[in-house]
Amino acid sequence: MSSIRLLVLGAVRQHGRAHGYQVRNDLEFWGAHEWSNAKPGSIYHALKQMAKQGLLVAHEVAPSTVGGPPRVEYEISDKGTEEYFTLLREALSSQEHKADVLSAGIGFIVDLPRAEAAELLRKRVAGIERWRSAVTGYYLPQDGPEQLGHIGEIMNMWVHSADCGAQWTRGLIERIEGGAYAFAGEGEPFVGVLAKDQPNPFATGPHPEDDR
């Protein structure tokens, strides 16, 4: 699973309708260009591809001011909404994905009901515990990783990473069940997108005036 699809679908959905510049700006505001593959080229490519796949609807809203193609705004379709929630639930519940996928899931976690979000994260913890039990059942040296030479440090790193991941996830579950954040159906959610024309302090560089 690639984080870019979830990130782009979620960003468009938050706006209702958005052009590529807005999606890119939001994801850079989140720092997604640092922890995922959400680079400008990937974002614009994902928008066009998902429009072709029927996950997004492309609206031509204004002619270009620089002689190129017209400006396009994207809106998530019913099919795209279904895909979005499928990707979101998978990102939160699976321990197999990389950190960028989990990060994308956390970014949109409040789009789910509170109880469901906590349950999905519990599934993630259970998956981590199963993985750890399977690995340490045959691979953890009793006398420490150095028993296997420096190669033993590889699995030692993964086991410690799994332990840290499980601990962090349990903490998040506790915060969620303790009432933190506003989830779906609980009133006004936290606004995690930039307002129109609001400057982005984390922008990676100048943006084109028109989207292609």
Z-matrix of the N, CA and C atoms (Angstrom, degrees):
N
C 1 1.468
C 2 1.526 1 109.65
N 3 1.323 2 116.36 1 133.12
C 4 1.455 3 121.54 2 178.76
C 5 1.524 4 109.66 3 -97.90
N 6 1.306 5 116.41 4 138.21
C 7 1.463 6 120.50 5 179.77
C 8 1.521 7 112.31 6 -69.60
N 9 1.335 8 118.23 7 -24.69
C 10 1.453 9 120.52 8 -172.78
C 11 1.521 10 111.82 9 -62.82
N 12 1.327 11 118.39 10 -37.52
C 13 1.469 12 120.78 11 -179.36
C 14 1.527 13 110.55 12 -65.13
N 15 1.308 14 116.19 13 -45.69
C 16 1.461 15 119.83 14 179.03
C 17 1.525 16 110.54 15 -64.38
N 18 1.308 17 117.68 16 -43.89
C 19 1.459 18 121.38 17 -178.94
C 20 1.529 19 111.74 18 -61.99
N 21 1.307 20 116.86 19 -45.90
C 22 1.466 21 120.44 20 -177.18
C 23 1.524 22 110.95 21 -69.81
N 24 1.324 23 117.49 22 -45.25
C 25 1.465 24 119.97 23 178.25
C 26 1.528 25 110.55 24 -60.33
N 27 1.318 26 116.29 25 -43.81
C 28 1.460 27 120.08 26 -179.20
C 29 1.515 28 112.67 27 -65.75
N 30 1.331 29 116.66 28 -40.04
C 31 1.461 30 120.37 29 -179.82
C 32 1.523 31 111.33 30 -66.09
N 33 1.331 32 116.76 31 -43.15
C 34 1.466 33 119.97 32 177.71
C 35 1.528 34 110.05 33 -63.22
N 36 1.324 35 116.07 34 -43.80
C 37 1.470 36 120.37 35 -178.21
C 38 1.525 37 111.22 36 -61.11
N 39 1.309 38 118.32 37 -37.68
C 40 1.458 39 120.96 38 -179.03
C 41 1.525 40 112.17 39 -64.43
N 42 1.312 41 116.65 40 -32.47
C 43 1.461 42 120.51 41 -179.84
C 44 1.532 43 112.67 42 -84.57
N 45 1.319 44 117.16 43 -25.36
C 46 1.461 45 120.22 44 -170.06
C 47 1.516 46 109.28 45 91.19
N 48 1.305 47 116.00 46 -62.07
C 49 1.466 48 122.97 47 170.04
C 50 1.513 49 107.57 48 -137.92
N 51 1.327 50 115.80 49 139.26
C 52 1.464 51 119.17 50 -177.08
C 53 1.520 52 109.94 51 -152.08
N 54 1.320 53 115.73 52 145.39
C 55 1.459 54 118.89 53 172.82
C 56 1.524 55 108.84 54 -93.23
N 57 1.308 56 116.16 55 171.04
C 58 1.454 57 120.86 56 -173.08
C 59 1.507 58 114.02 57 -59.00
N 60 1.333 59 116.28 58 -35.82
C 61 1.452 60 119.51 59 179.37
C 62 1.528 61 110.97 60 -61.75
N 63 1.342 62 117.38 61 -42.44
C 64 1.465 63 120.55 62 179.74
C 65 1.524 64 111.16 63 -63.47
N 66 1.322 65 116.62 64 -43.02
C 67 1.467 66 120.39 65 179.84
C 68 1.521 67 109.88 66 -62.75
N 69 1.315 68 116.42 67 -47.88
C 70 1.470 69 120.28 68 179.01
C 71 1.526 70 110.66 69 -60.44
N 72 1.330 71 116.83 70 -44.09
C 73 1.453 72 121.24 71 -177.59
C 74 1.531 73 110.89 72 -62.47
N 75 1.333 74 116.77 73 -43.32
C 76 1.464 75 120.45 74 179.16
C 77 1.523 76 111.22 75 -62.07
N 78 1.328 77 116.38 76 -46.08
C 79 1.459 78 119.77 77 -176.72
C 80 1.524 79 111.31 78 -67.98
N 81 1.316 80 117.19 79 -34.45
C 82 1.466 81 119.26 80 174.79
C 83 1.525 82 110.67 81 -69.90
N 84 1.330 83 117.29 82 -34.42
C 85 1.462 84 121.37 83 176.25
C 86 1.526 85 110.14 84 -61.42
N 87 1.331 86 116.56 85 -33.86
C 88 1.471 87 121.85 86 176.14
C 89 1.525 88 112.08 87 -77.21
N 90 1.324 89 117.60 88 -12.94
C 91 1.456 90 120.74 89 -173.91
C 92 1.514 91 113.09 90 80.13
N 93 1.339 92 116.55 91 16.61
C 94 1.466 93 119.92 92 -175.46
C 95 1.517 94 112.78 93 -64.27
N 96 1.335 95 117.62 94 -23.65
C 97 1.467 96 120.14 95 178.13
C 98 1.530 97 111.28 96 -70.02
N 99 1.342 98 116.97 97 -15.04
C 100 1.458 99 121.13 98 178.38
C 101 1.527 100 112.10 99 -91.37
N 102 1.351 101 117.49 100 -33.23
C 103 1.468 102 119.11 101 -174.64
C 104 1.528 103 114.20 102 -113.56
N 105 1.332 104 116.91 103 6.85
C 106 1.466 105 119.86 104 178.39
C 107 1.517 106 109.15 105 -145.55
N 108 1.332 107 115.63 106 -175.51
C 109 1.467 108 120.34 107 177.76
C 110 1.526 109 111.06 108 -93.25
N 111 1.328 110 117.14 109 23.78
C 112 1.467 111 121.71 110 -178.78
C 113 1.527 112 110.38 111 -80.46
N 114 1.318 113 115.37 112 64.86
C 115 1.454 114 121.46 113 174.98
C 116 1.543 115 108.32 114 -88.93
N 117 1.328 116 118.57 115 160.61
C 118 1.461 117 120.08 116 -175.72
C 119 1.523 118 114.30 117 -50.48
N 120 1.323 119 117.56 118 -48.50
C 121 1.457 120 119.69 119 -179.53
C 122 1.518 121 112.78 120 -61.03
N 123 1.328 122 117.06 121 -39.13
C 124 1.461 123 121.14 122 179.60
C 125 1.524 124 111.56 123 -67.09
N 126 1.335 125 116.60 124 -37.28
C 127 1.459 126 120.77 125 -179.60
C 128 1.527 127 110.76 126 -65.95
N 129 1.321 128 117.02 127 -49.20
C 130 1.466 129 120.26 128 -178.17
C 131 1.534 130 110.52 129 -66.26
N 132 1.322 131 116.15 130 -37.80
C 133 1.465 132 119.61 131 177.53
C 134 1.526 133 110.47 132 -64.50
N 135 1.328 134 117.34 133 -42.97
C 136 1.467 135 120.81 134 -179.82
C 137 1.523 136 111.17 135 -63.32
N 138 1.325 137 117.51 136 -40.52
C 139 1.468 138 120.48 137 178.26
C 140 1.525 139 110.81 138 -59.58
N 141 1.311 140 116.64 139 -47.20
C 142 1.470 141 120.36 140 -178.17
C 143 1.530 142 111.03 141 -66.74
N 144 1.324 143 116.87 142 -42.91
C 145 1.461 144 120.23 143 -178.40
C 146 1.525 145 111.74 144 -65.88
N 147 1.321 146 116.52 145 -41.91
C 148 1.458 147 118.86 146 -178.65
C 149 1.526 148 112.11 147 -72.97
N 150 1.330 149 116.54 148 -24.87
C 151 1.463 150 119.39 149 171.75
C 152 1.535 151 109.63 150 -67.37
N 153 1.327 152 117.00 151 -42.29
C 154 1.465 153 121.10 152 177.21
C 155 1.525 154 111.67 153 -62.78
N 156 1.326 155 116.30 154 -33.56
C 157 1.472 156 121.42 155 -178.63
C 158 1.525 157 112.92 156 -83.08
N 159 1.309 158 117.88 157 -2.60
C 160 1.452 159 121.14 158 178.69
C 161 1.512 160 114.57 159 83.03
N 162 1.342 161 117.55 160 9.68
C 163 1.463 162 120.78 161 178.51
C 164 1.526 163 111.13 162 -83.62
N 165 1.328 164 115.89 163 -25.85
C 166 1.455 165 122.52 164 176.20
C 167 1.525 166 108.77 165 -126.99
N 168 1.316 167 115.69 166 152.04
C 169 1.462 168 121.80 167 174.57
C 170 1.526 169 107.16 168 -109.14
N 171 1.319 170 116.59 169 125.92
C 172 1.460 171 121.48 170 -179.09
C 173 1.522 172 109.76 171 -95.23
N 174 1.331 173 116.57 172 128.61
C 175 1.462 174 122.84 173 178.61
C 176 1.528 175 108.87 174 -117.11
N 177 1.320 176 117.20 175 122.29
C 178 1.461 177 120.81 176 173.22
C 179 1.524 178 107.15 177 -80.39
N 180 1.319 179 117.08 178 116.36
C 181 1.464 180 120.49 179 -170.99
C 182 1.516 181 114.09 180 -112.01
N 183 1.337 182 118.42 181 -18.99
C 184 1.458 183 120.09 182 -178.79
C 185 1.514 184 109.69 183 -162.61
N 186 1.319 185 117.37 184 146.04
C 187 1.473 186 119.43 185 175.75
C 188 1.520 187 110.24 186 -68.44
N 189 1.305 188 115.66 187 154.06
C 190 1.459 189 120.18 188 177.13
C 191 1.524 190 110.40 189 -65.91
N 192 1.314 191 115.31 190 146.28
C 193 1.471 192 119.49 191 175.62
C 194 1.520 193 111.70 192 -94.05
N 195 1.309 194 117.13 193 -0.25
C 196 1.471 195 120.49 194 -177.67
C 197 1.526 196 111.61 195 -123.56
N 198 1.327 197 116.60 196 17.61
C 199 1.451 198 119.94 197 174.95
C 200 1.511 199 115.67 198 84.86
N 201 1.327 200 118.75 199 5.43
C 202 1.452 201 121.75 200 179.96
C 203 1.520 202 111.92 201 -97.58
N 204 1.324 203 117.20 202 -161.17
C 205 1.459 204 121.28 203 177.88
C 206 1.527 205 110.95 204 -63.05
N 207 1.330 206 117.92 205 160.30
C 208 1.465 207 120.47 206 -179.40
C 209 1.518 208 112.31 207 -69.24
N 210 1.319 209 115.89 208 157.82
C 211 1.467 210 120.52 209 176.30
C 212 1.513 211 108.63 210 -68.21
N 213 1.320 212 115.31 211 140.11
C 214 1.468 213 122.16 212 -177.40
C 215 1.520 214 109.40 213 -122.23
N 216 1.310 215 116.17 214 134.69
C 217 1.454 216 122.16 215 169.91
C 218 1.519 217 108.57 216 -110.71
N 219 1.330 218 115.53 217 144.48
C 220 1.454 219 121.34 218 -177.07
C 221 1.521 220 109.97 219 -112.69
N 222 1.328 221 114.39 220 143.77
C 223 1.465 222 122.39 221 177.86
C 224 1.523 223 107.97 222 -131.81
N 225 1.320 224 117.00 223 138.04
C 226 1.460 225 119.40 224 -178.63
C 227 1.533 226 109.87 225 -75.32
N 228 1.312 227 116.61 226 137.72
C 229 1.467 228 122.16 227 179.31
C 230 1.521 229 110.17 228 -90.82
N 231 1.332 230 116.20 229 174.55
C 232 1.467 231 119.84 230 175.36
C 233 1.528 232 110.45 231 -60.45
N 234 1.330 233 115.55 232 -41.08
C 235 1.462 234 120.16 233 177.85
C 236 1.527 235 110.13 234 -64.00
N 237 1.320 236 116.57 235 -39.71
C 238 1.458 237 120.61 236 178.67
C 239 1.512 238 112.36 237 -67.06
N 240 1.329 239 116.38 238 -37.17
C 241 1.464 240 120.18 239 177.79
C 242 1.517 241 110.87 240 -64.23
N 243 1.326 242 116.20 241 -41.78
C 244 1.465 243 120.17 242 177.03
C 245 1.523 244 111.27 243 -62.25
N 246 1.328 245 115.84 244 -43.18
C 247 1.469 246 120.58 245 178.23
C 248 1.522 247 110.61 246 -64.11
N 249 1.318 248 116.08 247 -40.90
C 250 1.467 249 121.22 248 -179.55
C 251 1.520 250 111.24 249 -58.31
N 252 1.319 251 117.47 250 -49.39
C 253 1.463 252 119.85 251 -177.86
C 254 1.529 253 111.83 252 -70.51
N 255 1.325 254 117.72 253 -30.74
C 256 1.462 255 120.38 254 174.62
C 257 1.529 256 110.15 255 -63.76
N 258 1.325 257 116.73 256 -47.62
C 259 1.464 258 121.14 257 179.16
C 260 1.521 259 111.23 258 -64.51
N 261 1.327 260 117.20 259 -39.74
C 262 1.457 261 121.07 260 -178.88
C 263 1.523 262 111.08 261 -63.34
N 264 1.321 263 116.81 262 -46.95
C 265 1.472 264 120.14 263 -179.53
C 266 1.522 265 111.32 264 -64.23
N 267 1.335 266 116.09 265 -38.33
C 268 1.475 267 119.70 266 179.08
C 269 1.524 268 110.95 267 -67.43
N 270 1.333 269 116.35 268 -39.89
C 271 1.467 270 120.60 269 -178.93
C 272 1.517 271 111.94 270 -62.61
N 273 1.329 272 117.25 271 -35.53
C 274 1.457 273 121.41 272 -176.56
C 275 1.520 274 113.25 273 -84.17
N 276 1.321 275 117.92 274 -25.87
C 277 1.466 276 120.24 275 -171.69
C 278 1.518 277 114.25 276 -98.88
N 279 1.317 278 117.99 277 -22.25
C 280 1.461 279 120.39 278 -174.65
C 281 1.519 280 111.83 279 -93.71
N 282 1.310 281 116.17 280 135.83
C 283 1.464 282 120.70 281 176.06
C 284 1.511 283 111.17 282 -88.89
N 285 1.322 284 118.57 283 -2.58
C 286 1.458 285 121.88 284 -172.78
C 287 1.521 286 113.18 285 -85.56
N 288 1.315 287 117.35 286 -18.53
C 289 1.461 288 120.02 287 -175.88
C 290 1.527 289 111.50 288 -80.07
N 291 1.318 290 114.71 289 160.38
C 292 1.457 291 120.93 290 177.73
C 293 1.524 292 110.00 291 -75.28
N 294 1.324 293 115.30 292 170.08
C 295 1.461 294 120.76 293 -175.12
C 296 1.523 295 112.50 294 -62.69
N 297 1.340 296 117.82 295 -28.79
C 298 1.466 297 118.37 296 -178.87
C 299 1.522 298 111.69 297 -67.05
N 300 1.328 299 117.23 298 -35.25
C 301 1.467 300 120.69 299 179.31
C 302 1.525 301 109.80 300 -69.40
N 303 1.322 302 117.15 301 -45.15
C 304 1.462 303 120.24 302 176.86
C 305 1.524 304 110.44 303 -61.30
N 306 1.319 305 117.66 304 -41.52
C 307 1.458 306 121.22 305 179.13
C 308 1.525 307 111.29 306 -60.23
N 309 1.325 308 116.05 307 -42.51
C 310 1.461 309 119.96 308 177.14
C 311 1.527 310 110.45 309 -62.22
N 312 1.334 311 115.99 310 -41.66
C 313 1.461 312 119.53 311 178.46
C 314 1.514 313 112.72 312 -62.65
N 315 1.335 314 116.66 313 -42.24
C 316 1.459 315 120.61 314 178.78
C 317 1.531 316 110.04 315 -62.94
N 318 1.324 317 116.68 316 -35.48
C 319 1.456 318 120.62 317 -179.57
C 320 1.521 319 113.43 318 -61.96
N 321 1.341 320 116.29 319 -25.80
C 322 1.467 321 120.34 320 -177.81
C 323 1.526 322 112.73 321 -117.39
N 324 1.327 323 117.24 322 11.63
C 325 1.461 324 121.25 323 -172.48
C 326 1.526 325 112.53 324 -58.45
N 327 1.336 326 117.45 325 -31.25
C 328 1.464 327 119.74 326 -176.44
C 329 1.528 328 112.77 327 -74.61
N 330 1.329 329 118.11 328 -2.68
C 331 1.463 330 120.47 329 173.10
C 332 1.527 331 111.38 330 -75.69
N 333 1.319 332 117.23 331 -8.87
C 334 1.463 333 122.73 332 178.99
C 335 1.527 334 110.13 333 -102.73
N 336 1.331 335 117.33 334 159.75
C 337 1.459 336 119.56 335 171.11
C 338 1.527 337 110.20 336 -62.98
N 339 1.304 338 116.70 337 149.13
C 340 1.462 339 122.45 338 -176.54
C 341 1.533 340 111.98 339 -55.28
N 342 1.334 341 117.50 340 -48.72
C 343 1.464 342 121.16 341 -176.18
C 344 1.527 343 110.90 342 -63.80
N 345 1.329 344 117.06 343 -39.04
C 346 1.461 345 119.72 344 179.96
C 347 1.520 346 110.75 345 -67.61
N 348 1.328 347 117.39 346 -41.00
C 349 1.458 348 120.37 347 179.04
C 350 1.521 349 110.77 348 -59.21
N 351 1.327 350 116.81 349 -45.10
C 352 1.468 351 120.38 350 179.51
C 353 1.524 352 110.97 351 -63.72
N 354 1.320 353 116.92 352 -40.04
C 355 1.468 354 120.26 353 -178.82
C 356 1.528 355 110.96 354 -66.95
N 357 1.315 356 117.86 355 -39.98
C 358 1.465 357 120.87 356 177.47
C 359 1.525 358 110.92 357 -62.07
N 360 1.310 359 116.79 358 -40.21
C 361 1.459 360 120.12 359 178.54
C 362 1.527 361 111.73 360 -68.83
N 363 1.328 362 116.71 361 -33.32
C 364 1.476 363 119.29 362 175.03
C 365 1.525 364 110.56 363 -63.71
N 366 1.321 365 116.98 364 -35.83
C 367 1.467 366 120.43 365 176.31
C 368 1.531 367 109.74 366 -64.07
N 369 1.313 368 116.40 367 -37.63
C 370 1.465 369 120.03 368 177.59
C 371 1.520 370 110.37 369 -62.35
N 372 1.328 371 117.28 370 -45.87
C 373 1.466 372 121.13 371 179.25
C 374 1.525 373 110.22 372 -61.04
N 375 1.324 374 116.65 373 -44.50
C 376 1.473 375 120.35 374 179.80
C 377 1.525 376 110.68 375 -60.56
N 378 1.338 377 117.23 376 -39.30
C 379 1.464 378 120.73 377 178.21
C 380 1.513 379 111.87 378 -65.60
N 381 1.322 380 116.60 379 -41.26
C 382 1.468 381 120.58 380 177.24
C 383 1.519 382 110.24 381 -62.18
N 384 1.317 383 117.34 382 -43.31
C 385 1.467 384 121.10 383 -179.09
C 386 1.527 385 111.30 384 -65.27
N 387 1.326 386 117.22 385 -38.79
C 388 1.480 387 119.78 386 177.17
C 389 1.521 388 110.31 387 -63.91
N 390 1.330 389 115.73 388 -44.25
C 391 1.468 390 119.53 389 179.83
C 392 1.526 391 110.16 390 -61.25
N 393 1.322 392 116.83 391 -46.19
C 394 1.450 393 120.55 392 -177.83
C 395 1.522 394 111.34 393 -62.86
N 396 1.316 395 116.31 394 -42.53
C 397 1.463 396 120.54 395 179.94
C 398 1.527 397 111.17 396 -62.67
N 399 1.332 398 116.19 397 -42.08
C 400 1.470 399 119.94 398 -179.93
C 401 1.519 400 111.30 399 -65.35
N 402 1.319 401 116.97 400 -41.42
C 403 1.466 402 120.96 401 -177.16
C 404 1.521 403 111.28 402 -71.58
N 405 1.317 404 116.18 403 -50.64
C 406 1.462 405 119.04 404 -175.20
C 407 1.519 406 111.86 405 -71.71
N 408 1.315 407 117.54 406 -16.21
C 409 1.453 408 120.47 407 177.82
C 410 1.516 409 113.10 408 -65.97
N 411 1.335 410 116.54 409 -23.85
C 412 1.465 411 118.15 410 -179.02
C 413 1.532 412 113.72 411 -132.48
N 414 1.329 413 117.81 412 -8.41
C 415 1.452 414 116.99 413 -170.70
C 416 1.524 415 114.74 414 -120.82
N 417 1.325 416 119.69 415 -14.37
C 418 1.457 417 120.19 416 -175.49
C 419 1.532 418 110.32 417 -81.45
N 420 1.315 419 118.76 418 112.17
C 421 1.468 420 121.14 419 -179.21
C 422 1.527 421 111.06 420 -65.79
N 423 1.306 422 116.71 421 135.48
C 424 1.462 423 121.24 422 -178.63
C 425 1.525 424 111.67 423 -65.39
N 426 1.310 425 117.22 424 -30.83
C 427 1.463 426 120.98 425 -177.50
C 428 1.522 427 113.19 426 -97.78
N 429 1.325 428 117.06 427 18.57
C 430 1.456 429 120.53 428 177.83
C 431 1.516 430 112.30 429 98.40
N 432 1.328 431 117.91 430 163.65
C 433 1.468 432 121.46 431 -175.32
C 434 1.520 433 113.58 432 -63.55
N 435 1.337 434 117.89 433 -26.57
C 436 1.464 435 119.11 434 -177.52
C 437 1.522 436 112.66 435 -66.32
N 438 1.328 437 116.62 436 -14.82
C 439 1.473 438 120.97 437 176.78
C 440 1.526 439 110.45 438 -59.12
N 441 1.351 440 115.88 439 -27.69
C 442 1.463 441 121.27 440 -179.87
C 443 1.528 442 111.71 441 -101.86
N 444 1.321 443 116.32 442 18.44
C 445 1.455 444 118.95 443 -175.41
C 446 1.525 445 109.97 444 73.24
N 447 1.312 446 116.63 445 -171.44
C 448 1.466 447 119.01 446 -176.64
C 449 1.526 448 112.27 447 -64.42
N 450 1.353 449 117.26 448 -19.97
C 451 1.467 450 120.77 449 178.60
C 452 1.526 451 110.62 450 -63.63
N 453 1.325 452 116.39 451 -28.67
C 454 1.458 453 119.63 452 178.71
C 455 1.511 454 112.97 453 -61.71
N 456 1.333 455 117.38 454 -22.40
C 457 1.452 456 120.74 455 179.83
C 458 1.532 457 112.36 456 -69.57
N 459 1.328 458 116.40 457 -20.24
C 460 1.464 459 118.67 458 179.34
C 461 1.520 460 110.36 459 -64.76
N 462 1.347 461 116.16 460 -55.13
C 463 1.455 462 119.00 461 179.90
C 464 1.520 463 110.94 462 -67.51
N 465 1.334 464 116.69 463 -32.25
C 466 1.454 465 119.86 464 176.59
C 467 1.527 466 110.48 465 -59.71
N 468 1.325 467 116.79 466 -41.42
C 469 1.462 468 121.30 467 177.93
C 470 1.524 469 111.06 468 -62.83
N 471 1.337 470 116.99 469 -44.64
C 472 1.459 471 120.38 470 -178.08
C 473 1.522 472 111.71 471 -66.66
N 474 1.309 473 117.56 472 -38.32
C 475 1.462 474 120.41 473 178.81
C 476 1.524 475 110.20 474 -65.41
N 477 1.327 476 116.38 475 -44.17
C 478 1.464 477 119.22 476 178.49
C 479 1.527 478 111.13 477 -65.26
N 480 1.326 479 117.62 478 -37.19
C 481 1.461 480 120.92 479 177.85
C 482 1.530 481 110.30 480 -64.10
N 483 1.335 482 115.92 481 -40.17
C 484 1.461 483 120.08 482 177.69
C 485 1.519 484 110.95 483 -63.62
N 486 1.321 485 116.99 484 -42.73
C 487 1.469 486 120.83 485 178.96
C 488 1.527 487 110.99 486 -61.79
N 489 1.329 488 116.01 487 -43.53
C 490 1.469 489 119.82 488 179.23
C 491 1.529 490 110.65 489 -65.57
N 492 1.339 491 116.41 490 -40.03
C 493 1.459 492 120.56 491 178.85
C 494 1.515 493 112.05 492 -63.07
N 495 1.316 494 116.69 493 -41.97
C 496 1.464 495 120.61 494 179.09
C 497 1.525 496 110.58 495 -66.52
N 498 1.329 497 116.88 496 -42.13
C 499 1.465 498 120.89 497 -179.91
C 500 1.530 499 110.78 498 -63.06
N 501 1.323 500 116.72 499 -45.52
C 502 1.460 501 120.50 500 178.99
C 503 1.529 502 111.16 501 -61.96
N 504 1.337 503 116.26 502 -42.60
C 505 1.462 504 119.93 503 -178.35
C 506 1.518 505 111.18 504 -65.60
N 507 1.318 506 117.55 505 -40.73
C 508 1.474 507 120.26 506 176.78
C 509 1.529 508 110.62 507 -60.85
N 510 1.327 509 115.90 508 -39.01
C 511 1.458 510 119.75 509 178.21
C 512 1.520 511 111.63 510 -63.84
N 513 1.331 512 116.50 511 -40.77
C 514 1.461 513 120.21 512 178.30
C 515 1.525 514 110.49 513 -65.06
N 516 1.317 515 117.00 514 -42.93
C 517 1.471 516 120.22 515 177.13
C 518 1.529 517 110.38 516 -57.64
N 519 1.319 518 116.21 517 -44.23
C 520 1.467 519 120.29 518 179.83
C 521 1.522 520 111.10 519 -61.75
N 522 1.320 521 117.11 520 -41.60
C 523 1.465 522 120.06 521 179.08
C 524 1.525 523 111.26 522 -66.16
N 525 1.323 524 116.18 523 -41.84
C 526 1.461 525 120.36 524 179.44
C 527 1.526 526 110.47 525 -63.07
N 528 1.321 527 116.21 526 -47.63
C 529 1.464 528 119.43 527 -178.77
C 530 1.524 529 112.05 528 -70.97
N 531 1.326 530 116.65 529 -17.19
C 532 1.454 531 121.19 530 176.32
C 533 1.518 532 113.11 531 -85.32
N 534 1.343 533 117.03 532 -1.31
C 535 1.455 534 120.34 533 175.07
C 536 1.511 535 115.90 534 105.81
N 537 1.323 536 118.07 535 5.94
C 538 1.463 537 120.02 536 -179.15
C 539 1.523 538 111.40 537 -68.61
N 540 1.317 539 116.45 538 142.42
C 541 1.451 540 124.78 539 172.28
C 542 1.537 541 111.76 540 71.48
N 543 1.315 542 114.98 541 161.08
C 544 1.467 543 121.29 542 178.45
C 545 1.525 544 108.31 543 -105.65
N 546 1.316 545 116.55 544 115.53
C 547 1.462 546 122.43 545 -178.00
C 548 1.531 547 110.42 546 -96.89
N 549 1.329 548 115.64 547 177.47
C 550 1.458 549 121.36 548 -177.50
C 551 1.529 550 110.51 549 -54.42
N 552 1.317 551 115.98 550 132.62
C 553 1.453 552 121.22 551 178.48
C 554 1.509 553 115.01 552 81.69
N 555 1.327 554 117.62 553 7.77
C 556 1.467 555 121.08 554 -175.68
C 557 1.537 556 112.74 555 -112.93
N 558 1.293 557 117.51 556 18.28
C 559 1.457 558 119.05 557 179.90
C 560 1.510 559 112.03 558 107.25
N 561 1.313 560 114.78 559 -160.31
C 562 1.466 561 120.40 560 -175.82
C 563 1.522 562 111.04 561 -67.92
N 564 1.334 563 117.70 562 121.72
C 565 1.469 564 120.09 563 178.75
C 566 1.520 565 111.38 564 -78.02
N 567 1.304 566 115.67 565 165.06
C 568 1.459 567 121.11 566 172.99
C 569 1.522 568 109.02 567 -64.02
N 570 1.321 569 117.51 568 133.86
C 571 1.466 570 121.83 569 -179.62
C 572 1.524 571 108.46 570 -89.41
N 573 1.322 572 115.58 571 108.79
C 574 1.455 573 120.23 572 -176.58
C 575 1.509 574 113.81 573 -104.04
N 576 1.345 575 117.01 574 17.88
C 577 1.460 576 120.09 575 179.28
C 578 1.521 577 108.94 576 -120.99
N 579 1.305 578 115.39 577 158.09
C 580 1.452 579 121.37 578 179.45
C 581 1.528 580 110.59 579 -78.35
N 582 1.320 581 116.63 580 141.05
C 583 1.458 582 120.54 581 173.78
C 584 1.524 583 109.19 582 -69.62
N 585 1.330 584 116.11 583 159.78
C 586 1.456 585 120.49 584 179.71
C 587 1.523 586 109.99 585 -57.58
N 588 1.314 587 115.50 586 130.45
C 589 1.469 588 123.33 587 178.76
C 590 1.527 589 113.51 588 70.55
N 591 1.342 590 118.27 589 5.63
C 592 1.465 591 120.01 590 176.20
C 593 1.523 592 108.99 591 -74.55
N 594 1.322 593 119.15 592 127.13
C 595 1.472 594 120.38 593 -178.83
C 596 1.517 595 111.63 594 -65.60
N 597 1.320 596 114.80 595 145.03
C 598 1.453 597 121.58 596 -179.59
C 599 1.526 598 109.07 597 -104.32
N 600 1.328 599 118.46 598 111.36
C 601 1.467 600 120.10 599 -178.44
C 602 1.518 601 113.55 600 -69.58
N 603 1.328 602 117.42 601 -12.06
C 604 1.462 603 120.81 602 -177.06
C 605 1.528 604 112.22 603 -109.86
N 606 1.308 605 117.48 604 13.01
C 607 1.476 606 120.68 605 -179.69
C 608 1.522 607 109.98 606 -60.41
N 609 1.324 608 115.77 607 142.83
C 610 1.461 609 120.30 608 -177.85
C 611 1.519 610 112.72 609 -85.09
N 612 1.315 611 117.49 610 -10.43
C 613 1.454 612 119.39 611 -179.50
C 614 1.511 613 110.09 612 165.05
N 615 1.315 614 118.03 613 -177.19
C 616 1.464 615 121.27 614 -179.71
C 617 1.518 616 110.74 615 -63.53
N 618 1.322 617 115.87 616 146.96
C 619 1.447 618 121.84 617 179.21
C 620 1.530 619 108.88 618 -108.66
N 621 1.322 620 117.57 619 150.44
C 622 1.459 621 119.30 620 176.73
C 623 1.517 622 110.80 621 -66.24
N 624 1.316 623 116.13 622 147.88
C 625 1.465 624 119.57 623 -178.96
C 626 1.509 625 111.57 624 -68.98
N 627 1.323 626 116.76 625 -32.73
C 628 1.454 627 120.80 626 178.31
C 629 1.510 628 110.01 627 -119.35
N 630 1.333 629 115.81 628 148.33
C 631 1.466 630 121.16 629 176.39
C 632 1.516 631 109.22 630 -95.38
N 633 1.301 632 113.54 631 148.58
C 634 1.472 633 117.55 632 -177.69
C 635 1.517 634 109.52 633 -102.44
